[in-house]
Amino acid sequence: MIARRTLFSGAATLLAASTVLGGVALNAQEFEEIPLWPGKPPGKGNVSGPELIGSKGAGFGAVSKVSNPRLRVYRPTHPNGRAVLVIGGGGYFRIQLWKESTPAAQWLQRNGYGLRADPSPSGRRMEAAAPFMDAQRAMKIVRHRADEFGIRSDRIGILGFSAGGHLAGYTALKPDQAFYTGTDRIETASARPDFAALLFPVVTLRKPYETTRTRREIVGREPSLAAQELWSLDTHASKDAPPMILFSSADDQTTPPGHNFALFEALNRAGASVEMHIFSAGGHGWGLGTPDQTLSQWPALFTTCLDTQITQTITQKK
């Protein structure tokens, strides 16, 4: 079931709050919410009932059954002029907020990034394009309102985990693909991220990586080769791709580093700016990681890459 993505952008602590999931208290922040769409979202399908937050297993802290895609805006105390849309994983049927996108968003907030985006699925059946509509719309809203948010319109990036990495990567590589028709002023803004960070992403839908939930949700269990090619990120690598940094762990059984190798090789071959880091251990879905894990260094690596290679590449292309 392809899930509608609700995107939340973030960056400022206004008032601390608390949410309890399965008896565990989780920190949350007060935020402004902006609907992605002025009316009914494009795409087929409907959902009824309240939004659901998982309380056990791999779905703990994951949100589903979201019917009103939206942005959540957090403003940093000390903004640095940059913004990042953060997209959690969840196989395109739910969205992992608790251990992936929310910790990453809070880290970005503390380090001055002007926005965070955190997609949540609606739990309703739709065509495969629905989440990509929402991601493009979210990018356009942030860029259209950059002055209001206090960010530079040429320093708006995207960051995604797992299936969210697939969505972030596709948005970065195919920003002009017409997934929907819009007519308001927001649609005059570009959906192209200025940089992208993909963490243990789903990249290819081809064999031998045909076992992901992402693949089943987008193209089904017996897709044509053309469909697999169409929705694989490496297919769309080009020299015009925004600068990217890629992260994987060697022992990830869900999205092995072969996914990122395929994208790295395709981007590098095309002449795009790309950097890749493979950690020895960590499995899948590690979010920020823990202090005892080497992979917990990825935010610092992301910052260094953004401050040097990515910023330099963006500047050279102006």
C-alpha positions, -999 to 999 in steps of 0.1 A, spaced: 0 0 0 17 32 -12 13 57 16 7 94 12 36 113 26 30 141 51 60 163 52 70 183 83 96 210 81 114 220 112 139 241 130 130 259 162 122 249 197 92 270 208 79 249 237 89 215 249 61 189 251 59 152 257 43 123 239 39 88 254 42 58 232 37 24 248 47 38 282 78 55 269 80 93 270 93 109 239 103 145 235 84 166 211 84 202 201 56 227 194 55 236 158 36 255 131 18 232 106 13 242 70 -9 221 47 9 209 16 -22 213 -6 -49 240 -6 -77 214 -9 -79 176 -14 -44 162 -21 -38 149 -56 -37 111 -59 -62 84 -56 -75 68 -24 -89 79 10 -83 72 46 -106 75 76 -101 75 113 -74 90 134 -37 89 127 -19 60 143 14 58 161 30 24 164 37 11 199 57 -20 194 83 -38 173 98 -22 142 68 1 140 74 17 174 71 55 169 61 52 133 30 71 120 4 59 96 -31 68 84 -23 105 77 -50 120 55 -38 156 55 -2 160 42 15 189 59 47 207 68 58 212 104 80 243 108 106 246 136 128 277 137 163 275 151 176 298 178 208 305 157 199 300 120 227 294 95 206 302 64 203 265 54 172 243 54 168 205 52 137 184 45 141 152 65 123 121 53 120 91 76 118 55 64 90 30 66 87 12 33 62 36 19 35 23 42 44 41 75 70 67 85 96 62 112 96 93 133 109 81 166 144 67 158 151 83 125 137 116 113 129 132 147 164 128 162 179 139 129 156 169 128 165 179 164 202 177 156 197 199 126 176 223 147 204 226 173 229 233 146 210 261 130 192 245 100 161 264 92 136 237 84 131 200 88 107 179 68 94 146 82 70 126 60 42 105 74 21 81 54 -17 82 52 -22 45 51 -45 47 21 -39 30 -13 -27 54 -40 -7 53 -72 30 51 -67 34 88 -76 16 102 -45 45 105 -21 66 121 -49 39 147 -54 41 156 -17 79 158 -17 80 181 -47 53 203 -32 71 205 1 103 216 -16 84 243 -35 67 256 -4 100 259 15 117 277 -14 87 299 -21 87 310 16 125 311 21 125 348 30 98 343 56 116 313 71 149 332 71 168 308 49 186 311 16 166 299 -14 198 283 -28 207 263 4 177 240 7 186 204 9 169 170 14 178 141 37 162 107 38 164 73 55 157 40 38 125 44 18 127 81 27 161 80 11 146 67 -20 120 95 -20 146 121 -12 169 107 -40 142 106 -66 131 142 -57 167 153 -61 173 135 -94 139 141 -111 127 174 -97 110 184 -129 90 153 -135 53 163 -137 37 142 -110 8 166 -106 -7 198 -120 -7 229 -98 -16 265 -106 -9 286 -75 22 308 -69 40 281 -51 43 261 -83 66 287 -98 93 276 -73 118 249 -81 114 215 -65 151 207 -70 171 203 -37 204 221 -36 220 191 -19 210 157 -7 220 132 20 208 96 17 212 72 46 209 34 40 185 43 11 166 20 -13 184 28 -46 176 0 -70 145 -21 -75 164 -46 -96 178 -80 -87 195 -89 -64 178 -62 -44 142 -71 -52 132 -79 -16 125 -44 -2 90 -33 9 97 -2 -11 99 -22 -43 67 -41 -36 48 -9 -28 59 10 -58 60 -16 -86 43 -47 -71 56 -83 -68 61 -90 -105 71 -57 -121 84 -53 -156 120 -45 -162 109 -11 -175 91 -3 -142 121 -14 -122 144 8 -142 120 38 -140 119 38 -102 156 30 -95 177 60 -85 208 51 -104 189 51 -137 185 89 -133 221 99 -124 234 128 -144 260 155 -142 233 180 -132 223 161 -101 227 181 -69 257 173 -47 251 141 -27 265 124 4 257 87 9 258 66 41 255 28 46 265 1 71 283 -30 58 260 -54 78 227 -39 66 205 -68 56 176 -46 45 193 -22 21 229 -35 18 256 -10 7 253 -23 -28 224 1 -31 246 31 -24 275 17 -45 252 16 -75 242 52 -70 277 64 -63 291 47 -94 264 61 -116 268 97 -103 305 96 -103 305 82 -139 282 110 -149 305 137 -134 282 147 -105 295 156 -71 291 126 -47 307 113 -15 301 80 2 308 65 36 304 28 45 305 20 82 315 -15 93 285 -22 116 251 -7 125 225 -27 106 195 -9 93 175 20 107 201 36 129 190 72 128 217 92 146 233 61 161 246 58 196 279 73 210 296 39 210 290 34 173 313 48 146 284 56 124 273 82 150 299 104 132 277 108 102 262 142 112 297 157 115 307 142 82 275 156 66 284 191 80 319 189 68 309 178 33 282 205 32 307 232 43 333 222 17 325 201 -13 288 207 -15 289 245 -9 318 248 -34 299 228 -60 267 249 -55 287 281 -58 304 270 -90 271 261 -107 256 296 -101 
